[in-house]
Amino acid sequence: MRVLLIGPPGAGKGTQAVRIAAHLSIQHISTGDLFREHIDRGTELGQRAHTRIRVGLLVPDEVTIGVINDRLARPDTERGFLLDGFPRNLRQARALDGILASSRSRLDTVLDLRIPEAEVVRRIAGRRLCRRDREHIFHVDHSPPEVAGACDVCGGDLYQRDDDREATVHRRLEVYRSETEPVVDHYEAQGLVTAIPALGPVQEVLDQALGAISRSQGVAEDC
C-alpha cells in the first residue's frame, strides 16, 4: 500500500502518519527524519540539506527529491509506505510520479486532511514548549499547565516558538495554499484523493483514514 498524507500545518499529519503506518505495517517516510538521517551519515545530500537548514532556508527541490528517491529504493518499501511531508509542490509531485513509474508502481491513495484555518491558527499559536525539555508540550486551551508559564513536569519556563506565532502561522498557511494545494488538485485529477475531516478526536480521524484506505484497496483489487 502506497499512501500520501497531505494537509496544512496543524492538521495532525505527524500524529496520524505514525498510527496509519503502524496499522498497515508499512514504512512511515518523513522528509524531516530523512534529512536528519542524511545529515548524521554525512552524505552529500545531507551536507547540501544541512547548509540550508542551519540558516533557516528551505531545502532545494532537487535535494529533497534525491533524498526521497534514495529512500524509496530501499527493499523495506516493497510492502508499501506512507509519505509525510512530501511532495510539497507540483514539481515534487511530478518527480514522485516519475520515481514510482520507473518501478512500475504508483500511489494507491492520497489522504487530504482538511481543517478550518481558524482552527489551525488556534492549535499552533496556542502551543507552549518547556525550555528545559522541548518534549514537554502544553496548549493554552487543550492542555494548560497547572501554573501559568511553568512546566508541570520539571518546572521549566514555557515559551512560544517563533514558528508558532500567529502572524507566522498565517504566512505558513499562505505558502500551503499557493504551493501545496495544487498538489491535491494534481492527484484529484488522477482520482486518488479522499478528503478526511481532521477536526475531530485523533481516533475518529484515524478511523476515517483507515476506512478510506480500505476502500481504495478494494478499488485496486477490482482493477
Phi and psi in degrees as a GROMACS rama.xvg file:
@    title "Ramachandran Plot"
@    xaxis  label "Phi"
@    yaxis  label "Psi"
@TYPE xy
-116.062  110.985  ARG-2
-119.078  139.456  VAL-3
-114.781  126.776  LEU-4
-108.086  124.222  LEU-5
-134.727  155.1  ILE-6
164.459  164.811  GLY-7
-71.159  166.199  PRO-8
-58.4713  141.436  PRO-9
86.1223  0.790474  GLY-10
-82.4472  -10.1554  ALA-11
93.6365  24.8751  GLY-12
-59.3472  -46.4512  LYS-13
-60.6953  -44.5244  GLY-14
-61.1473  -48.0393  THR-15
-72.5173  -34.4327  GLN-16
-59.6216  -46.0245  ALA-17
-61.481  -44.3978  VAL-18
-69.0041  -42.4366  ARG-19
-65.1855  -46.8571  ILE-20
-61.0644  -40.7569  ALA-21
-65.2153  -41.4017  ALA-22
-63.1803  -38.4368  HIS-23
-89.4184  -6.50777  LEU-24
56.4214  46.2286  SER-25
-122.517  167.931  ILE-26
-76.2693  131.792  GLN-27
-91.188  115.163  HIS-28
-111.68  109.777  ILE-29
-111.327  130.457  SER-30
-62.0269  -36.7478  THR-31
-60.4968  -44.6513  GLY-32
-63.7534  -39.2742  ASP-33
-66.4076  -41.2926  LEU-34
-59.7135  -45.6396  PHE-35
-62.4277  -39.3264  ARG-36
-62.5356  -46.845  GLU-37
-66.9066  -36.8485  HIS-38
-64.0858  -44.4756  ILE-39
-64.0377  -35.2686  ASP-40
-79.9206  -14.0104  ARG-41
72.291  27.7147  GLY-42
-72.7148  165.061  THR-43
-60.5284  -43.527  GLU-44
-61.5208  -40.0181  LEU-45
-64.6368  -40.3408  GLY-46
-64.9625  -40.1868  GLN-47
-67.7393  -38.9062  ARG-48
-67.0678  -43.6431  ALA-49
-63.3997  -36.6072  HIS-50
-57.0881  -36.6237  THR-51
-84.2943  -43.7747  ARG-52
-62.3372  -40.1421  ILE-53
-68.125  -17.3098  ARG-54
-109.833  14.2432  VAL-55
78.6855  20.3904  GLY-56
-100.198  156.114  LEU-57
-70.2847  145.941  LEU-58
-74.0518  132.647  VAL-59
-58.7744  150.606  PRO-60
-54.0958  -43.5811  ASP-61
-63.7161  -32.3386  GLU-62
-72.3493  -45.9625  VAL-63
-60.2207  -44.7749  THR-64
-62.8568  -39.8291  ILE-65
-63.4513  -40.2949  GLY-66
-64.6351  -42.3028  VAL-67
-67.3446  -42.806  ILE-68
-58.4621  -44.0836  ASN-69
-61.5483  -42.4093  ASP-70
-70.0125  -40.78  ARG-71
-71.434  -15.2738  LEU-72
-81.1419  -8.51774  ALA-73
-77.601  147.151  ARG-74
-59.6337  -27.4305  PRO-75
-72.6798  -3.43627  ASP-76
-94.7584  -1.51477  THR-77
-63.08  -34.537  GLU-78
-71.9198  -26.1643  ARG-79
143.211  175.245  GLY-80
-160.852  162.011  PHE-81
-123.5  121.717  LEU-82
-91.9508  130.737  LEU-83
-132.024  110.305  ASP-84
97.3989  4.45969  GLY-85
-151.528  136.539  PHE-86
-83.9744  148.559  PRO-87
-99.4272  -12.6345  ARG-88
-149.759  173.867  ASN-89
-63.9694  -36.9991  LEU-90
-60.7153  -43.6498  ARG-91
-67.4692  -37.3733  GLN-92
-63.5968  -42.9876  ALA-93
-68.2383  -35.3242  ARG-94
-64.7025  -41.3512  ALA-95
-61.9909  -42.7481  LEU-96
-56.1257  -42.1527  ASP-97
-68.0568  -40.6819  GLY-98
-60.1596  -46.0961  ILE-99
-69.3347  -39.331  LEU-100
-62.6324  -32.5961  ALA-101
-66.0295  -22.1952  SER-102
-107.476  17.296  SER-103
56.3321  44.4424  ARG-104
-136.59  179.227  SER-105
-160.561  168.552  ARG-106
-65.1471  143.828  LEU-107
-90.106  -35.1568  ASP-108
-158.515  152.361  THR-109
-122.721  119.4  VAL-110
-99.4739  117.256  LEU-111
-103.051  102.159  ASP-112
-74.1482  120.944  LEU-113
-115.825  135.85  ARG-114
-153.243  139.993  ILE-115
-59.2343  143.044  PRO-116
-62.1051  -34.2677  GLU-117
-61.9092  -35.343  ALA-118
-71.9455  -36.7326  GLU-119
-57.6872  -48.7627  VAL-120
-61.1315  -43.7658  VAL-121
-63.5593  -42.9542  ARG-122
-63.919  -47.6114  ARG-123
-78.8699  -45.9171  ILE-124
-67.6552  -18.3204  ALA-125
-88.0121  -5.38955  GLY-126
-72.351  143.259  ARG-127
-135.373  134.032  ARG-128
-112.154  151.495  LEU-129
-82.2263  133.394  CYS-130
-69.4048  -27.3819  ARG-131
-78.8543  -36.2113  ARG-132
-148.972  105.951  ASP-133
-70.9192  -3.77375  ARG-134
-74.2085  -17.6001  GLU-135
-88.4269  105.872  HIS-136
-120.516  135.888  ILE-137
-126.808  170.643  PHE-138
-140.453  136.1  HIS-139
-63.0983  -23.9657  VAL-140
-104.531  -51.8268  ASP-141
-77.7279  -41.5282  HIS-142
-145.053  67.9471  SER-143
-70.2262  150.948  PRO-144
-69.4181  158.259  PRO-145
-65.3397  -37.4374  GLU-146
-114.571  122.012  VAL-147
-53.7801  129.256  ALA-148
82.237  2.45658  GLY-149
-128.009  138.543  ALA-150
-69.1619  131.181  CYS-151
-66.2366  -26.9039  ASP-152
-82.4735  -48.8751  VAL-153
-126.493  -4.1215  CYS-154
83.2929  2.92823  GLY-155
-66.1053  159.075  GLY-156
-67.5493  141.158  ASP-157
-96.8279  143.838  LEU-158
-142.974  165.821  TYR-159
-106.851  124.652  GLN-160
-63.5575  150.653  ARG-161
-58.4374  -38.7837  ASP-162
-64.424  -19.319  ASP-163
-94.8244  -2.9231  ASP-164
-69.3985  148.191  ARG-165
-55.9645  -44.5709  GLU-166
-62.0922  -38.5201  ALA-167
-67.8045  -39.4826  THR-168
-60.9425  -42.5274  VAL-169
-61.7322  -39.5302  HIS-170
-65.7513  -40.203  ARG-171
-62.3169  -37.2861  ARG-172
-68.3169  -36.2572  LEU-173
-62.7493  -42.6068  GLU-174
-63.6412  -40.7573  VAL-175
-61.3957  -45.5394  TYR-176
-61.8762  -42.8149  ARG-177
-79.6083  -33.384  SER-178
-105.583  -38.1932  GLU-179
-98.6911  -33.0054  THR-180
-58.2162  -34.5127  GLU-181
-61.2419  -24.707  PRO-182
-65.2291  -40.2858  VAL-183
-61.001  -44.7974  VAL-184
-59.5382  -40.3423  ASP-185
-58.0016  -44.495  HIS-186
-83.7669  -23.8711  TYR-187
-63.6246  -36.566  GLU-188
-63.6847  -21.6792  ALA-189
-95.1614  2.82051  GLN-190
71.0568  28.4307  GLY-191
-104.837  -10.2522  LEU-192
-92.7908  133.528  VAL-193
-121.53  125.455  THR-194
-79.404  131.208  ALA-195
-120.032  113.517  ILE-196
-61.9155  126.106  PRO-197
-108.328  18.4358  ALA-198
-88.6171  -18.9204  LEU-199
-83.535  -172.091  GLY-200
-59.9247  155.08  PRO-201
-54.7252  -46.1551  VAL-202
-65.9676  -36.962  GLN-203
-64.577  -44.1074  GLU-204
-64.1193  -41.9146  VAL-205
-60.9688  -44.2838  LEU-206
-60.9041  -40.4199  ASP-207
-65.9777  -40.3209  GLN-208
-64.3591  -45.5214  ALA-209
-66.1129  -34.7086  LEU-210
-63.8107  -41.1394  GLY-211
-64.4824  -39.7471  ALA-212
-65.1483  -42.7047  ILE-213
-60.2379  -42.566  SER-214
-65.7869  -38.329  ARG-215
-68.0195  -32.3704  SER-216
-65.0261  -39.1829  GLN-217
-63.7641  -39.4504  GLY-218
-64.3967  -43.3601  VAL-219
-62.0442  -38.9849  ALA-220
-69.6206  -28.7823  GLU-221
-77.2844  -21.3819  ASP-222
